[in-house]
């Protein structure tokens, strides 16, 4: 496999809302109202945790395939602790 280049754009919209684009996909991120956002999407920390979960799922599937292991379901649950201080 050769070198893969990833490219994306993040554009600040109204308030704290950010539109993120990669290929033909668009994901909206925002902050909750408690942090002065409008809660129109996951916040960046939540999205990062989702990305880590997705990577674990994909890695498990590829590993299982390479070892000819079949499984039906995989559930990854991630969490974090935050002490928000809006200013």
PDB file with SEQRES, HELIX, SHEET and CRYST1 records, atoms N, CA, C and O in Angstrom:
SEQRES   1 A   87  UNK UNK UNK UNK UNK UNK UNK UNK UNK UNK UNK UNK UNK          
SEQRES   2 A   87  UNK UNK UNK UNK UNK UNK UNK UNK UNK UNK UNK UNK UNK          
SEQRES   3 A   87  UNK UNK UNK UNK UNK UNK UNK UNK UNK UNK UNK UNK UNK          
SEQRES   4 A   87  UNK UNK UNK UNK UNK UNK UNK UNK UNK UNK UNK UNK UNK          
SEQRES   5 A   87  UNK UNK UNK UNK UNK UNK UNK UNK UNK UNK UNK UNK UNK          
SEQRES   6 A   87  UNK UNK UNK UNK UNK UNK UNK UNK UNK UNK UNK UNK UNK          
SEQRES   7 A   87  UNK UNK UNK UNK UNK UNK UNK UNK UNK                          
HELIX    1 AA1 UNK A   33  UNK A   35  5                                   3    
HELIX    2 AA2 UNK A   44  UNK A   66  1                                  23    
SHEET    1 AA1 3 UNK A   9  UNK A  12  0                                        
SHEET    2 AA1 3 UNK A  18  UNK A  22 -1                                        
SHEET    3 AA1 3 UNK A  25  UNK A  29 -1                                        
CRYST1    1.000    1.000    1.000  90.00  90.00  90.00 P 1           1          
ATOM      1  N   UNK A   1       0.850  -1.173   0.000  1.00  0.00           N  
ATOM      2  CA  UNK A   1       0.000   0.000   0.000  1.00  0.00           C  
ATOM      3  C   UNK A   1       0.892   1.231   0.000  1.00  0.00           C  
ATOM      4  O   UNK A   1       1.828   1.331   0.793  1.00  0.00           O  
ATOM      5  N   UNK A   2       0.597   2.160  -0.889  1.00  0.00           N  
ATOM      6  CA  UNK A   2       1.387   3.372  -1.009  1.00  0.00           C  
ATOM      7  C   UNK A   2       1.007   4.414   0.024  1.00  0.00           C  
ATOM      8  O   UNK A   2       0.247   4.148   0.955  1.00  0.00           O  
ATOM      9  N   UNK A   3       1.544   5.588  -0.158  1.00  0.00           N  
ATOM     10  CA  UNK A   3       1.258   6.701   0.736  1.00  0.00           C  
ATOM     11  C   UNK A   3      -0.166   7.197   0.491  1.00  0.00           C  
ATOM     12  O   UNK A   3      -0.579   7.404  -0.650  1.00  0.00           O  
ATOM     13  N   UNK A   4      -0.897   7.380   1.567  1.00  0.00           N  
ATOM     14  CA  UNK A   4      -2.257   7.897   1.490  1.00  0.00           C  
ATOM     15  C   UNK A   4      -2.264   9.296   2.082  1.00  0.00           C  
ATOM     16  O   UNK A   4      -1.780   9.509   3.194  1.00  0.00           O  
ATOM     17  N   UNK A   5      -2.806  10.237   1.349  1.00  0.00           N  
ATOM     18  CA  UNK A   5      -2.898  11.610   1.834  1.00  0.00           C  
ATOM     19  C   UNK A   5      -4.338  11.896   2.227  1.00  0.00           C  
ATOM     20  O   UNK A   5      -5.264  11.680   1.444  1.00  0.00           O  
ATOM     21  N   UNK A   6      -4.513  12.379   3.434  1.00  0.00           N  
ATOM     22  CA  UNK A   6      -5.842  12.734   3.925  1.00  0.00           C  
ATOM     23  C   UNK A   6      -5.973  14.239   3.891  1.00  0.00           C  
ATOM     24  O   UNK A   6      -5.054  14.959   4.280  1.00  0.00           O  
ATOM     25  N   UNK A   7      -7.121  14.716   3.425  1.00  0.00           N  
ATOM     26  CA  UNK A   7      -7.361  16.147   3.352  1.00  0.00           C  
ATOM     27  C   UNK A   7      -8.764  16.424   3.826  1.00  0.00           C  
ATOM     28  O   UNK A   7      -9.702  15.706   3.480  1.00  0.00           O  
ATOM     29  N   UNK A   8      -8.905  17.454   4.609  1.00  0.00           N  
ATOM     30  CA  UNK A   8     -10.219  17.836   5.086  1.00  0.00           C  
ATOM     31  C   UNK A   8     -10.259  19.335   5.276  1.00  0.00           C  
ATOM     32  O   UNK A   8      -9.222  19.996   5.330  1.00  0.00           O  
ATOM     33  N   UNK A   9     -11.451  19.861   5.377  1.00  0.00           N  
ATOM     34  CA  UNK A   9     -11.658  21.289   5.622  1.00  0.00           C  
ATOM     35  C   UNK A   9     -12.565  21.445   6.819  1.00  0.00           C  
ATOM     36  O   UNK A   9     -13.553  20.722   6.951  1.00  0.00           O  
ATOM     37  N   UNK A  10     -12.244  22.374   7.684  1.00  0.00           N  
ATOM     38  CA  UNK A  10     -13.106  22.735   8.807  1.00  0.00           C  
ATOM     39  C   UNK A  10     -13.428  24.214   8.664  1.00  0.00           C  
ATOM     40  O   UNK A  10     -12.532  25.051   8.556  1.00  0.00           O  
ATOM     41  N   UNK A  11     -14.726  24.524   8.665  1.00  0.00           N  
ATOM     42  CA  UNK A  11     -15.168  25.900   8.469  1.00  0.00           C  
ATOM     43  C   UNK A  11     -16.045  26.310   9.653  1.00  0.00           C  
ATOM     44  O   UNK A  11     -17.049  25.661   9.948  1.00  0.00           O  
ATOM     45  N   UNK A  12     -15.658  27.383  10.318  1.00  0.00           N  
ATOM     46  CA  UNK A  12     -16.451  27.894  11.419  1.00  0.00           C  
ATOM     47  C   UNK A  12     -17.723  28.504  10.875  1.00  0.00           C  
ATOM     48  O   UNK A  12     -17.688  29.392  10.024  1.00  0.00           O  
ATOM     49  N   UNK A  13     -18.850  28.019  11.376  1.00  0.00           N  
ATOM     50  CA  UNK A  13     -20.146  28.552  10.977  1.00  0.00           C  
ATOM     51  C   UNK A  13     -20.623  29.495  12.066  1.00  0.00           C  
ATOM     52  O   UNK A  13     -19.798  30.098  12.752  1.00  0.00           O  
ATOM     53  N   UNK A  14     -21.918  29.639  12.247  1.00  0.00           N  
ATOM     54  CA  UNK A  14     -22.439  30.514  13.280  1.00  0.00           C  
ATOM     55  C   UNK A  14     -22.109  30.016  14.677  1.00  0.00           C  
ATOM     56  O   UNK A  14     -22.105  28.809  14.918  1.00  0.00           O  
ATOM     57  N   UNK A  15     -21.836  30.921  15.591  1.00  0.00           N  
ATOM     58  CA  UNK A  15     -21.517  30.554  16.973  1.00  0.00           C  
ATOM     59  C   UNK A  15     -20.280  29.690  17.040  1.00  0.00           C  
ATOM     60  O   UNK A  15     -19.227  30.069  16.529  1.00  0.00           O  
ATOM     61  N   UNK A  16     -20.396  28.526  17.669  1.00  0.00           N  
ATOM     62  CA  UNK A  16     -19.269  27.597  17.804  1.00  0.00           C  
ATOM     63  C   UNK A  16     -19.407  26.391  16.889  1.00  0.00           C  
ATOM     64  O   UNK A  16     -18.640  25.434  17.005  1.00  0.00           O  
ATOM     65  N   UNK A  17     -20.367  26.426  15.989  1.00  0.00           N  
ATOM     66  CA  UNK A  17     -20.610  25.332  15.061  1.00  0.00           C  
ATOM     67  C   UNK A  17     -19.517  25.291  13.992  1.00  0.00           C  
ATOM     68  O   UNK A  17     -19.143  26.317  13.424  1.00  0.00           O  
ATOM     69  N   UNK A  18     -19.014  24.081  13.732  1.00  0.00           N  
ATOM     70  CA  UNK A  18     -17.955  23.895  12.738  1.00  0.00           C  
ATOM     71  C   UNK A  18     -18.390  22.825  11.744  1.00  0.00           C  
ATOM     72  O   UNK A  18     -18.766  21.720  12.137  1.00  0.00           O  
ATOM     73  N   UNK A  19     -18.339  23.151  10.466  1.00  0.00           N  
ATOM     74  CA  UNK A  19     -18.645  22.188   9.405  1.00  0.00           C  
ATOM     75  C   UNK A  19     -17.334  21.578   8.934  1.00  0.00           C  
ATOM     76  O   UNK A  19     -16.418  22.291   8.524  1.00  0.00           O  
ATOM     77  N   UNK A  20     -17.252  20.260   8.997  1.00  0.00           N  
ATOM     78  CA  UNK A  20     -16.038  19.530   8.623  1.00  0.00           C  
ATOM     79  C   UNK A  20     -16.322  18.693   7.385  1.00  0.00           C  
ATOM     80  O   UNK A  20     -17.306  17.954   7.337  1.00  0.00           O  
ATOM     81  N   UNK A  21     -15.455  18.814   6.385  1.00  0.00           N  
ATOM     82  CA  UNK A  21     -15.663  18.093   5.124  1.00  0.00           C  
ATOM     83  C   UNK A  21     -14.442  17.259   4.763  1.00  0.00           C  
ATOM     84  O   UNK A  21     -13.303  17.722   4.836  1.00  0.00           O  
ATOM     85  N   UNK A  22     -14.710  16.016   4.373  1.00  0.00           N  
ATOM     86  CA  UNK A  22     -13.689  15.126   3.836  1.00  0.00           C  
ATOM     87  C   UNK A  22     -14.356  14.324   2.729  1.00  0.00           C  
ATOM     88  O   UNK A  22     -15.412  13.728   2.940  1.00  0.00           O  
ATOM     89  N   UNK A  23     -13.752  14.308   1.567  1.00  0.00           N  
ATOM     90  CA  UNK A  23     -14.340  13.696   0.389  1.00  0.00           C  
ATOM     91  C   UNK A  23     -15.723  14.291   0.173  1.00  0.00           C  
ATOM     92  O   UNK A  23     -15.863  15.513   0.123  1.00  0.00           O  
ATOM     93  N   UNK A  24     -16.747  13.454   0.043  1.00  0.00           N  
ATOM     94  CA  UNK A  24     -18.098  13.986  -0.150  1.00  0.00           C  
ATOM     95  C   UNK A  24     -18.890  13.977   1.154  1.00  0.00           C  
ATOM     96  O   UNK A  24     -20.108  14.154   1.145  1.00  0.00           O  
ATOM     97  N   UNK A  25     -18.205  13.771   2.267  1.00  0.00           N  
ATOM     98  CA  UNK A  25     -18.875  13.671   3.559  1.00  0.00           C  
ATOM     99  C   UNK A  25     -18.757  14.974   4.344  1.00  0.00           C  
ATOM    100  O   UNK A  25     -17.733  15.657   4.299  1.00  0.00           O  
ATOM    101  N   UNK A  26     -19.827  15.301   5.063  1.00  0.00           N  
ATOM    102  CA  UNK A  26     -19.839  16.497   5.900  1.00  0.00           C  
ATOM    103  C   UNK A  26     -20.299  16.104   7.297  1.00  0.00           C  
ATOM    104  O   UNK A  26     -21.288  15.389   7.460  1.00  0.00           O  
ATOM    105  N   UNK A  27     -19.574  16.578   8.298  1.00  0.00           N  
ATOM    106  CA  UNK A  27     -19.924  16.334   9.692  1.00  0.00           C  
ATOM    107  C   UNK A  27     -19.954  17.676  10.402  1.00  0.00           C  
ATOM    108  O   UNK A  27     -19.009  18.460  10.313  1.00  0.00           O  
ATOM    109  N   UNK A  28     -21.036  17.930  11.101  1.00  0.00           N  
ATOM    110  CA  UNK A  28     -21.172  19.173  11.851  1.00  0.00           C  
ATOM    111  C   UNK A  28     -20.812  18.919  13.308  1.00  0.00           C  
ATOM    112  O   UNK A  28     -21.299  17.965  13.916  1.00  0.00           O  
ATOM    113  N   UNK A  29     -19.968  19.763  13.862  1.00  0.00           N  
ATOM    114  CA  UNK A  29     -19.609  19.698  15.278  1.00  0.00           C  
ATOM    115  C   UNK A  29     -20.005  21.009  15.936  1.00  0.00           C  
ATOM    116  O   UNK A  29     -20.019  22.065  15.303  1.00  0.00           O  
ATOM    117  N   UNK A  30     -20.321  20.918  17.197  1.00  0.00           N  
ATOM    118  CA  UNK A  30     -20.751  22.094  17.945  1.00  0.00           C  
ATOM    119  C   UNK A  30     -20.466  21.828  19.416  1.00  0.00           C  
ATOM    120  O   UNK A  30     -20.022  20.741  19.785  1.00  0.00           O  
ATOM    121  N   UNK A  31     -20.717  22.795  20.222  1.00  0.00           N  
ATOM    122  CA  UNK A  31     -20.621  22.642  21.664  1.00  0.00           C  
ATOM    123  C   UNK A  31     -22.033  22.679  22.241  1.00  0.00           C  
ATOM    124  O   UNK A  31     -22.937  23.249  21.630  1.00  0.00           O  
ATOM    125  N   UNK A  32     -22.227  22.077  23.407  1.00  0.00           N  
ATOM    126  CA  UNK A  32     -23.551  22.142  24.028  1.00  0.00           C  
ATOM    127  C   UNK A  32     -23.863  23.560  24.487  1.00  0.00           C  
ATOM    128  O   UNK A  32     -22.977  24.408  24.595  1.00  0.00           O  
ATOM    129  N   UNK A  33     -25.127  23.793  24.749  1.00  0.00           N  
ATOM    130  CA  UNK A  33     -25.552  25.123  25.186  1.00  0.00           C  
ATOM    131  C   UNK A  33     -24.857  25.554  26.466  1.00  0.00           C  
ATOM    132  O   UNK A  33     -24.627  26.746  26.672  1.00  0.00           O  
ATOM    133  N   UNK A  34     -24.514  24.595  27.340  1.00  0.00           N  
ATOM    134  CA  UNK A  34     -23.820  24.929  28.589  1.00  0.00           C  
ATOM    135  C   UNK A  34     -22.440  25.525  28.345  1.00  0.00           C  
ATOM    136  O   UNK A  34     -21.882  26.191  29.217  1.00  0.00           O  
ATOM    137  N   UNK A  35     -21.892  25.282  27.156  1.00  0.00           N  
ATOM    138  CA  UNK A  35     -20.590  25.858  26.781  1.00  0.00           C  
ATOM    139  C   UNK A  35     -20.742  26.931  25.712  1.00  0.00           C  
ATOM    140  O   UNK A  35     -19.797  27.240  24.985  1.00  0.00           O  
ATOM    141  N   UNK A  36     -21.943  27.494  25.626  1.00  0.00           N  
ATOM    142  CA  UNK A  36     -22.273  28.590  24.716  1.00  0.00           C  
ATOM    143  C   UNK A  36     -22.351  28.183  23.248  1.00  0.00           C  
ATOM    144  O   UNK A  36     -22.218  29.025  22.359  1.00  0.00           O  
ATOM    145  N   UNK A  37     -22.566  26.899  22.994  1.00  0.00           N  
ATOM    146  CA  UNK A  37     -22.823  26.436  21.641  1.00  0.00           C  
ATOM    147  C   UNK A  37     -24.320  26.342  21.409  1.00  0.00           C  
ATOM    148  O   UNK A  37     -25.121  26.790  22.229  1.00  0.00           O  
ATOM    149  N   UNK A  38     -24.686  25.752  20.276  1.00  0.00           N  
ATOM    150  CA  UNK A  38     -26.110  25.574  19.973  1.00  0.00           C  
ATOM    151  C   UNK A  38     -26.507  24.104  19.951  1.00  0.00           C  
ATOM    152  O   UNK A  38     -27.649  23.778  19.629  1.00  0.00           O  
ATOM    153  N   UNK A  39     -25.573  23.206  20.291  1.00  0.00           N  
ATOM    154  CA  UNK A  39     -25.847  21.776  20.421  1.00  0.00           C  
ATOM    155  C   UNK A  39     -26.422  21.174  19.141  1.00  0.00           C  
ATOM    156  O   UNK A  39     -27.359  20.377  19.189  1.00  0.00           O  
ATOM    157  N   UNK A  40     -25.855  21.560  17.993  1.00  0.00           N  
ATOM    158  CA  UNK A  40     -26.325  21.038  16.705  1.00  0.00           C  
ATOM    159  C   UNK A  40     -25.514  19.835  16.222  1.00  0.00           C  
ATOM    160  O   UNK A  40     -25.768  19.305  15.140  1.00  0.00           O  
ATOM    161  N   UNK A  41     -24.546  19.410  17.019  1.00  0.00           N  
ATOM    162  CA  UNK A  41     -23.739  18.254  16.651  1.00  0.00           C  
ATOM    163  C   UNK A  41     -22.879  17.839  17.820  1.00  0.00           C  
ATOM    164  O   UNK A  41     -22.848  18.510  18.851  1.00  0.00           O  
ATOM    165  N   UNK A  42     -22.179  16.727  17.657  1.00  0.00           N  
ATOM    166  CA  UNK A  42     -21.258  16.288  18.694  1.00  0.00           C  
ATOM    167  C   UNK A  42     -20.177  17.336  18.884  1.00  0.00           C  
ATOM    168  O   UNK A  42     -19.828  18.057  17.950  1.00  0.00           O  
ATOM    169  N   UNK A  43     -19.649  17.416  20.099  1.00  0.00           N  
ATOM    170  CA  UNK A  43     -18.519  18.316  20.279  1.00  0.00           C  
ATOM    171  C   UNK A  43     -17.246  17.589  19.854  1.00  0.00           C  
ATOM    172  O   UNK A  43     -17.272  16.368  19.702  1.00  0.00           O  
ATOM    173  N   UNK A  44     -16.143  18.292  19.660  1.00  0.00           N  
ATOM    174  CA  UNK A  44     -14.920  17.650  19.161  1.00  0.00           C  
ATOM    175  C   UNK A  44     -14.420  16.502  20.036  1.00  0.00           C  
ATOM    176  O   UNK A  44     -13.887  15.528  19.505  1.00  0.00           O  
ATOM    177  N   UNK A  45     -14.571  16.583  21.346  1.00  0.00           N  
ATOM    178  CA  UNK A  45     -14.127  15.492  22.214  1.00  0.00           C  
ATOM    179  C   UNK A  45     -14.970  14.245  21.967  1.00  0.00           C  
ATOM    180  O   UNK A  45     -14.434  13.139  21.886  1.00  0.00           O  
ATOM    181  N   UNK A  46     -16.279  14.415  21.848  1.00  0.00           N  
ATOM    182  CA  UNK A  46     -17.159  13.283  21.555  1.00  0.00           C  
ATOM    183  C   UNK A  46     -16.807  12.666  20.203  1.00  0.00           C  
ATOM    184  O   UNK A  46     -16.792  11.444  20.056  1.00  0.00           O  
ATOM    185  N   UNK A  47     -16.527  13.515  19.224  1.00  0.00           N  
ATOM    186  CA  UNK A  47     -16.172  13.020  17.893  1.00  0.00           C  
ATOM    187  C   UNK A  47     -14.845  12.261  17.936  1.00  0.00           C  
ATOM    188  O   UNK A  47     -14.692  11.237  17.269  1.00  0.00           O  
ATOM    189  N   UNK A  48     -13.896  12.757  18.711  1.00  0.00           N  
ATOM    190  CA  UNK A  48     -12.612  12.070  18.850  1.00  0.00           C  
ATOM    191  C   UNK A  48     -12.805  10.691  19.462  1.00  0.00           C  
ATOM    192  O   UNK A  48     -12.213   9.716  18.999  1.00  0.00           O  
ATOM    193  N   UNK A  49     -13.633  10.604  20.506  1.00  0.00           N  
ATOM    194  CA  UNK A  49     -13.909   9.300  21.111  1.00  0.00           C  
ATOM    195  C   UNK A  49     -14.587   8.363  20.118  1.00  0.00           C  
ATOM    196  O   UNK A  49     -14.295   7.168  20.096  1.00  0.00           O  
ATOM    197  N   UNK A  50     -15.491   8.896  19.297  1.00  0.00           N  
ATOM    198  CA  UNK A  50     -16.128   8.077  18.252  1.00  0.00           C  
ATOM    199  C   UNK A  50     -15.087   7.570  17.260  1.00  0.00           C  
ATOM    200  O   UNK A  50     -15.150   6.421  16.825  1.00  0.00           O  
ATOM    201  N   UNK A  51     -14.145   8.411  16.908  1.00  0.00           N  
ATOM    202  CA  UNK A  51     -13.082   8.010  15.973  1.00  0.00           C  
ATOM    203  C   UNK A  51     -12.241   6.886  16.555  1.00  0.00           C  
ATOM    204  O   UNK A  51     -11.889   5.937  15.853  1.00  0.00           O  
ATOM    205  N   UNK A  52     -11.920   6.993  17.836  1.00  0.00           N  
ATOM    206  CA  UNK A  52     -11.146   5.928  18.483  1.00  0.00           C  
ATOM    207  C   UNK A  52     -11.940   4.624  18.513  1.00  0.00           C  
ATOM    208  O   UNK A  52     -11.383   3.553  18.270  1.00  0.00           O  
ATOM    209  N   UNK A  53     -13.226   4.709  18.807  1.00  0.00           N  
ATOM    210  CA  UNK A  53     -14.075   3.521  18.802  1.00  0.00           C  
ATOM    211  C   UNK A  53     -14.157   2.898  17.422  1.00  0.00           C  
ATOM    212  O   UNK A  53     -14.095   1.677  17.280  1.00  0.00           O  
ATOM    213  N   UNK A  54     -14.298   3.740  16.403  1.00  0.00           N  
ATOM    214  CA  UNK A  54     -14.364   3.236  15.027  1.00  0.00           C  
ATOM    215  C   UNK A  54     -13.057   2.543  14.650  1.00  0.00           C  
ATOM    216  O   UNK A  54     -13.080   1.494  14.008  1.00  0.00           O  
ATOM    217  N   UNK A  55     -11.927   3.113  15.038  1.00  0.00           N  
ATOM    218  CA  UNK A  55     -10.630   2.489  14.745  1.00  0.00           C  
ATOM    219  C   UNK A  55     -10.513   1.129  15.419  1.00  0.00           C  
ATOM    220  O   UNK A  55      -9.994   0.182  14.828  1.00  0.00           O  
ATOM    221  N   UNK A  56     -10.996   1.028  16.658  1.00  0.00           N  
ATOM    222  CA  UNK A  56     -10.949  -0.262  17.349  1.00  0.00           C  
ATOM    223  C   UNK A  56     -11.824  -1.293  16.642  1.00  0.00           C  
ATOM    224  O   UNK A  56     -11.423  -2.447  16.484  1.00  0.00           O  
ATOM    225  N   UNK A  57     -13.004  -0.885  16.221  1.00  0.00           N  
ATOM    226  CA  UNK A  57     -13.907  -1.807  15.511  1.00  0.00           C  
ATOM    227  C   UNK A  57     -13.294  -2.285  14.202  1.00  0.00           C  
ATOM    228  O   UNK A  57     -13.315  -3.477  13.895  1.00  0.00           O  
ATOM    229  N   UNK A  58     -12.753  -1.355  13.439  1.00  0.00           N  
ATOM    230  CA  UNK A  58     -12.150  -1.710  12.150  1.00  0.00           C  
ATOM    231  C   UNK A  58     -10.937  -2.610  12.343  1.00  0.00           C  
ATOM    232  O   UNK A  58     -10.777  -3.595  11.623  1.00  0.00           O  
ATOM    233  N   UNK A  59     -10.084  -2.284  13.307  1.00  0.00           N  
ATOM    234  CA  UNK A  59      -8.898  -3.106  13.572  1.00  0.00           C  
ATOM    235  C   UNK A  59      -9.298  -4.514  14.007  1.00  0.00           C  
ATOM    236  O   UNK A  59      -8.677  -5.491  13.589  1.00  0.00           O  
ATOM    237  N   UNK A  60     -10.323  -4.622  14.837  1.00  0.00           N  
ATOM    238  CA  UNK A  60     -10.789  -5.942  15.278  1.00  0.00           C  
ATOM    239  C   UNK A  60     -11.316  -6.756  14.099  1.00  0.00           C  
ATOM    240  O   UNK A  60     -11.023  -7.947  13.985  1.00  0.00           O  
ATOM    241  N   UNK A  61     -12.091  -6.118  13.225  1.00  0.00           N  
ATOM    242  CA  UNK A  61     -12.633  -6.819  12.059  1.00  0.00           C  
ATOM    243  C   UNK A  61     -11.500  -7.314  11.154  1.00  0.00           C  
ATOM    244  O   UNK A  61     -11.513  -8.466  10.719  1.00  0.00           O  
ATOM    245  N   UNK A  62     -10.524  -6.453  10.871  1.00  0.00           N  
ATOM    246  CA  UNK A  62      -9.413  -6.841   9.996  1.00  0.00           C  
ATOM    247  C   UNK A  62      -8.567  -7.941  10.624  1.00  0.00           C  
ATOM    248  O   UNK A  62      -8.139  -8.864   9.931  1.00  0.00           O  
ATOM    249  N   UNK A  63      -8.325  -7.852  11.921  1.00  0.00           N  
ATOM    250  CA  UNK A  63      -7.569  -8.898  12.612  1.00  0.00           C  
ATOM    251  C   UNK A  63      -8.326 -10.220  12.551  1.00  0.00           C  
ATOM    252  O   UNK A  63      -7.744 -11.265  12.260  1.00  0.00           O  
ATOM    253  N   UNK A  64      -9.620 -10.166  12.827  1.00  0.00           N  
ATOM    254  CA  UNK A  64     -10.432 -11.388  12.797  1.00  0.00           C  
ATOM    255  C   UNK A  64     -10.416 -12.022  11.409  1.00  0.00           C  
ATOM    256  O   UNK A  64     -10.265 -13.236  11.271  1.00  0.00           O  
ATOM    257  N   UNK A  65     -10.574 -11.191  10.389  1.00  0.00           N  
ATOM    258  CA  UNK A  65     -10.546 -11.727   9.013  1.00  0.00           C  
ATOM    259  C   UNK A  65      -9.211 -12.400   8.714  1.00  0.00           C  
ATOM    260  O   UNK A  65      -9.171 -13.481   8.128  1.00  0.00           O  
ATOM    261  N   UNK A  66      -8.107 -11.747   9.124  1.00  0.00           N  
ATOM    262  CA  UNK A  66      -6.782 -12.299   8.825  1.00  0.00           C  
ATOM    263  C   UNK A  66      -6.549 -13.631   9.539  1.00  0.00           C  
ATOM    264  O   UNK A  66      -5.744 -14.446   9.087  1.00  0.00           O  
ATOM    265  N   UNK A  67      -7.247 -13.852  10.645  1.00  0.00           N  
ATOM    266  CA  UNK A  67      -7.119 -15.095  11.415  1.00  0.00           C  
ATOM    267  C   UNK A  67      -8.288 -16.055  11.173  1.00  0.00           C  
ATOM    268  O   UNK A  67      -8.416 -17.092  11.824  1.00  0.00           O  
ATOM    269  N   UNK A  68      -9.138 -15.670  10.208  1.00  0.00           N  
ATOM    270  CA  UNK A  68     -10.324 -16.479   9.879  1.00  0.00           C  
ATOM    271  C   UNK A  68     -11.207 -16.721  11.106  1.00  0.00           C  
ATOM    272  O   UNK A  68     -11.713 -17.821  11.326  1.00  0.00           O  
ATOM    273  N   UNK A  69     -11.372 -15.665  11.889  1.00  0.00           N  
ATOM    274  CA  UNK A  69     -12.245 -15.705  13.063  1.00  0.00           C  
ATOM    275  C   UNK A  69     -13.529 -14.967  12.698  1.00  0.00           C  
ATOM    276  O   UNK A  69     -13.491 -13.827  12.234  1.00  0.00           O  
ATOM    277  N   UNK A  70     -14.657 -15.626  12.911  1.00  0.00           N  
ATOM    278  CA  UNK A  70     -15.946 -14.994  12.605  1.00  0.00           C  
ATOM    279  C   UNK A  70     -16.568 -14.473  13.899  1.00  0.00           C  
ATOM    280  O   UNK A  70     -16.567 -15.150  14.927  1.00  0.00           O  
ATOM    281  N   UNK A  71     -17.088 -13.274  13.821  1.00  0.00           N  
ATOM    282  CA  UNK A  71     -17.888 -12.775  14.931  1.00  0.00           C  
ATOM    283  C   UNK A  71     -19.010 -11.931  14.373  1.00  0.00           C  
ATOM    284  O   UNK A  71     -18.892 -11.355  13.292  1.00  0.00           O  
ATOM    285  N   UNK A  72     -20.090 -11.864  15.110  1.00  0.00           N  
ATOM    286  CA  UNK A  72     -21.283 -11.179  14.640  1.00  0.00           C  
ATOM    287  C   UNK A  72     -21.317  -9.712  15.047  1.00  0.00           C  
ATOM    288  O   UNK A  72     -21.603  -8.839  14.228  1.00  0.00           O  
ATOM    289  N   UNK A  73     -21.029  -9.453  16.294  1.00  0.00           N  
ATOM    290  CA  UNK A  73     -21.184  -8.100  16.818  1.00  0.00           C  
ATOM    291  C   UNK A  73     -19.943  -7.679  17.588  1.00  0.00           C  
ATOM    292  O   UNK A  73     -19.206  -8.503  18.130  1.00  0.00           O  
ATOM    293  N   UNK A  74     -19.740  -6.378  17.618  1.00  0.00           N  
ATOM    294  CA  UNK A  74     -18.688  -5.798  18.439  1.00  0.00           C  
ATOM    295  C   UNK A  74     -19.205  -4.455  18.926  1.00  0.00           C  
ATOM    296  O   UNK A  74     -19.676  -3.635  18.138  1.00  0.00           O  
ATOM    297  N   UNK A  75     -19.114  -4.247  20.199  1.00  0.00           N  
ATOM    298  CA  UNK A  75     -19.583  -2.998  20.799  1.00  0.00           C  
ATOM    299  C   UNK A  75     -18.411  -2.389  21.552  1.00  0.00           C  
ATOM    300  O   UNK A  75     -17.855  -3.021  22.450  1.00  0.00           O  
ATOM    301  N   UNK A  76     -18.030  -1.166  21.192  1.00  0.00           N  
ATOM    302  CA  UNK A  76     -16.965  -0.444  21.882  1.00  0.00           C  
ATOM    303  C   UNK A  76     -17.597   0.744  22.576  1.00  0.00           C  
ATOM    304  O   UNK A  76     -18.298   1.545  21.957  1.00  0.00           O  
ATOM    305  N   UNK A  77     -17.340   0.845  23.863  1.00  0.00           N  
ATOM    306  CA  UNK A  77     -17.874   1.969  24.629  1.00  0.00           C  
ATOM    307  C   UNK A  77     -16.710   2.747  25.214  1.00  0.00           C  
ATOM    308  O   UNK A  77     -15.877   2.195  25.934  1.00  0.00           O  
ATOM    309  N   UNK A  78     -16.661   4.031  24.899  1.00  0.00           N  
ATOM    310  CA  UNK A  78     -15.596   4.897  25.385  1.00  0.00           C  
ATOM    311  C   UNK A  78     -16.208   6.030  26.184  1.00  0.00           C  
ATOM    312  O   UNK A  78     -17.358   6.405  25.957  1.00  0.00           O  
ATOM    313  N   UNK A  79     -15.465   6.563  27.094  1.00  0.00           N  
ATOM    314  CA  UNK A  79     -15.967   7.678  27.875  1.00  0.00           C  
ATOM    315  C   UNK A  79     -14.830   8.576  28.316  1.00  0.00           C  
ATOM    316  O   UNK A  79     -13.659   8.206  28.231  1.00  0.00           O  
ATOM    317  N   UNK A  80     -15.177   9.720  28.771  1.00  0.00           N  
ATOM    318  CA  UNK A  80     -14.191  10.661  29.259  1.00  0.00           C  
ATOM    319  C   UNK A  80     -14.821  11.536  30.319  1.00  0.00           C  
ATOM    320  O   UNK A  80     -16.043  11.579  30.459  1.00  0.00           O  
ATOM    321  N   UNK A  81     -13.999  12.218  31.047  1.00  0.00           N  
ATOM    322  CA  UNK A  81     -14.467  13.114  32.093  1.00  0.00           C  
ATOM    323  C   UNK A  81     -14.002  14.521  31.750  1.00  0.00           C  
ATOM    324  O   UNK A  81     -12.851  14.742  31.374  1.00  0.00           O  
ATOM    325  N   UNK A  82     -14.906  15.447  31.887  1.00  0.00           N  
ATOM    326  CA  UNK A  82     -14.582  16.844  31.595  1.00  0.00           C  
ATOM    327  C   UNK A  82     -15.118  17.715  32.710  1.00  0.00           C  
ATOM    328  O   UNK A  82     -16.165  17.427  33.290  1.00  0.00           O  
ATOM    329  N   UNK A  83     -14.406  18.767  33.001  1.00  0.00           N  
ATOM    330  CA  UNK A  83     -14.886  19.763  33.951  1.00  0.00           C  
ATOM    331  C   UNK A  83     -14.991  21.086  33.181  1.00  0.00           C  
ATOM    332  O   UNK A  83     -14.087  21.919  33.240  1.00  0.00           O  
ATOM    333  N   UNK A  84     -16.110  21.270  32.454  1.00  0.00           N  
ATOM    334  CA  UNK A  84     -16.243  22.459  31.609  1.00  0.00           C  
ATOM    335  C   UNK A  84     -16.272  23.736  32.425  1.00  0.00           C  
ATOM    336  O   UNK A  84     -16.897  23.827  33.481  1.00  0.00           O  
ATOM    337  N   UNK A  85     -15.570  24.711  31.889  1.00  0.00           N  
ATOM    338  CA  UNK A  85     -15.586  26.049  32.477  1.00  0.00           C  
ATOM    339  C   UNK A  85     -15.791  27.043  31.354  1.00  0.00           C  
ATOM    340  O   UNK A  85     -14.831  27.447  30.698  1.00  0.00           O  
ATOM    341  N   UNK A  86     -17.007  27.435  31.129  1.00  0.00           N  
ATOM    342  CA  UNK A  86     -17.302  28.429  30.088  1.00  0.00           C  
ATOM    343  C   UNK A  86     -16.916  29.795  30.607  1.00  0.00           C  
ATOM    344  O   UNK A  86     -17.201  30.146  31.752  1.00  0.00           O  
ATOM    345  N   UNK A  87     -16.266  30.559  29.752  1.00  0.00           N  
ATOM    346  CA  UNK A  87     -15.909  31.924  30.166  1.00  0.00           C  
ATOM    347  C   UNK A  87     -16.411  32.940  29.178  1.00  0.00           C  
ATOM    348  O   UNK A  87     -16.202  34.139  29.365  1.00  0.00           O  
TER     349      UNK A  87                                                      
END                                                                             
